[in-house]
Every structure is written in C-alpha cells, then in structure tokens.
Amino acid sequence: MLFALPLFAADAKPTVNAGDTAWLLCSTAMVMLMTAPGLALFYGGLVSHRNILSTLMHSFFMICLISIQWVLFGYSLSFGTDSHGLIGGLNFLLLNGVGTDPISNGSVPHLAFAMYQSMFAVITVALITGSFAERMRFSAFILFSLLWATLIYDPLAHWVWGGGWLMKLGTLDFAGGTVVHISSGVSALIAAIMIGRRRGYPEKTEPHNLTLTLIGASLLWFGWFGFNAGSALSSGGLAAIAFATTNTAAATAGLTWAGIEWFYRGKPTVLGAITGAVAGLVAITPASGYVSVASAMVIGIVAGFACYWGVNALKPKFGYDDALDVFGVHGIGGTWGAIATGLFASKAVNPAGADGFFHGNPEQLLNQNIGVLSCWLIASLGTFVILKVVNAFSPLRVSEEEEKIGIDLAFHGEIGYRYVHHEIGEVMESHRTKKDPFAFIIESKASGD
C-alpha cells in the first residue's frame, strides 16, 4: 500500500482551488477595465473633441461584439481540439463542454479560463482602433473587427497558447507579446497606410484632453497586473513574479522616455511619460513570467528607447498616420519583448519555461524569432486582405464632410462637449430634425476645425 501511494497521487484529478479561481476572476475584471474605461480614455483624450465619443465607442463596443463572437465560436477556434497545429476544432461552440470542472493543467474552472481569455481577444481588437481613429466608418469598423478576430486573432491564439505549432515548437509568450501586441501593432500599421492620413495631418492632430489620457494610462497600468500576473492562472509565486516584473518594466520605461525628452527637447512631457510606461508594459508582457526583476529593468530601458524611436523618428520619416501610435508602441514594443524573452528567460525563475540565450540556450532565441516573424506575416497579410474585402462591402473611410464635423455627430448623432462651439449645437438640432447636418457646416463661417 505504501508503494502504491505515489501512483494514486499521480492519477489524482485536478481540483478547483478557490483562491486561484478568485484571483483569475479578479484578473478577468481587471483586463476588462483595461479596455473600458482604460484604453477608451487613453485613446479618447488623444483625439479631437469632435471624435471623442466615437473613440470611446470603439473600445466599449468591442466588449459587446467580441464577447459574443468568443462565446459563439472564437474560444473554440482558439482553444478547441488542435487541427494540424493551425486552428482549434469546433468542439467548444457556444462554450459547449466548457463548465466548472478545472482545466487539465490547472486549478481554475474551465469557464473562468474561457472568460479570462475573452478579455484578451477584446482588448487586442480594440488596440488596433487607435491607428484609424477619426476617419473610419463605423459599419466598416464592425465588419473589420469581426473578421480580424476570427481570421487572425483566433488562429494566432491557437498557435501560441491552444496547442498549435508555435506552442509545440517551444515559443514562449507568457501573456500576449505576440498574440496581442505584435498582432495588433502590425495590423494597425497596415490599416493606417491603407486608410490614409487624417485631414490636416500632422498639423491639426493635437490631443484635446491629456487629463483623460493620463487617467486612461493609469487604469491600463492597474489592469495590466491582471493581464500579466493573472496569466499565471494561480495566486502563487509565479503571479508574484509577473506582478513585480510588470511594474518594474513599466516604471523603467516611463522614466527612460521622460529622460530622453528632457535631454533632447528640454522638457519631459506628460504624454511622453505615460507613453513610455505603456511601452514598458507592452514589452514585458511576453516575458513577465519567465524573467527576473533585474532583467525586467533592462527590457524596460530598451523599450523606452525603441518605442520612442518608432514614434518620433520612424513614423515621421515614412509619413504614415498611425494616429495613436499603435505600431510605434505595441508593434515595436511587442517585437522587442518577444525577442527579449528569448534572451533573458530563465528556468530558475519559471521551471515550466525555458532558458534563454543569456542562460545558455540560443535555440530559444531562434524559437522566439520564428514566433515574431510568423506573427508579423499573418497580421500584415491578413489585415491587408480583410480591409480589401471590407472595402468591397462598405467604404473604409468617412467622407470629407463627415470628417470635418466629426464622427461623433456624423455617425452617432451626439457630441461630447456641448460648450466647445455654438455652431455644433445648431448642427445637432438640424440633425435631430432630419435636415441635412452638413449644410450648415459647409455654408457657415466655421471651418470645422
């Protein structure tokens, strides 16, 4: 009987742990908070006052739209039974078979895990909206979001986390460097180029309310603890490691960006500090559960420099209008973070991971680069095709008149600030009475700016 005890222990089925489940449910709520109000306010403060409601709507609407897509078939495509390493099966349609029993390799209910992952899908699509802010038609936005989530996010999530070919290869992505940030950042670049620049870019595209942006960034930082530490799927030591590395990288990158501005421009800006912090959060995401706190500082410093270059040098040089710097922060930051995982990962930190280049395993760096390259390819080519298809059914871009008066009024019949221009109130009344809402703007002395 004594010799048989280890066998019985090995055959024991996993059980649900109340503490782990509580942490995962809290983390799920925190990641939702990242999208709305976090990302919504972060993006909303950066656009014109004429487009704040439509920008907020992008994030809020994604919670509604992608949550349903996830329940219907998104989760199944991402985490269903593997098919040739490329896509999940249809065994979890409408979350069939996803109940309160624990997941096979953890101590949380399968349903809690599915809901946690749904918030990742939501925010990934919402991130892309920053690239085409202030100029994409709402109908085109909805169709694009559905197709992108289904054809790009779901397969990529399966490749990396759901038993797909990158997971089998050994590519590490603790919380979404490839699945979330590279995919959204690269797709944002393609969308910005295909949709074109905003009217008056770059002279007339200043943020209208940095106070909102700062609040949004703070909420993003807060929610990111659920994003990264929650990916441990338990409330133990691994979550503590991810929590510490996340905060350290964000703080380091924020200081780095502010320092660069102070040195080159003479003044550290609020926008620079918060953008740097977000860049650090992005870069540490894939590495957060595999690296030490000291390594997180290095990752944060490099992220500050790399993303600053992407926003302030690369974008002006090529002239694309990535309105809210999704590629500069998420595309470049996510790419660096995925590569850095291959450099700094250590089994001493997480035995379930792998050693990186600096710990004697150069093969891991190769695996990370394969993951980065594959993500760049599916995101760029897939987004190009999807936008072409969407444009065949609905014009991607708003008309010149709609862009002048703002998407808030043109597509939602609302305005965010009633005190900004008296003319807006008159246009609003015209819109409510079903008169031509553009005639007043065109004929008035107001330029619409």
Secondary structure, DSSP 4 states (H G I P E B T S, - for coil): -TTTHHHHHHHPPP---HHHHHHHHHHHHHHHHIIIIIIHHHHHTTS-GGGHHHHHHHHHHHHHHHHHHIIIIIHHHHHSSEETTTEE-STTGGGTT--SSBPTTSSSBHHHHHHHHHHHHHHHHHHHTTTSTTTB-HHHHHHHHHHHIIIIIHHHHHHHTSS-HHHHHT---SS-IIIIIIHHHHHHHHHHHHH-PPTTTTTT---S-HHHHHHHHHHHHHHHHHHHGGGGSSSSHHHHHHHHHHHHHHHHHHHHHHHHHHHHHSS--HHHHHHHHHHHHHHHTTTTTTS-HHHHHHHHHHHHHHHHHIIIIIHHHHT---TT-HIIIIIHHHHHHHHHHHHH--TTT-TTS---GGGT-HHHHHHHHHHHHHHHHHHHHHHHHHHHHHHHHS-SB--HHHHHH-HHHHHHS--S-TTS-HHHHHHHHHHHTTS-TTHHHHHSS----
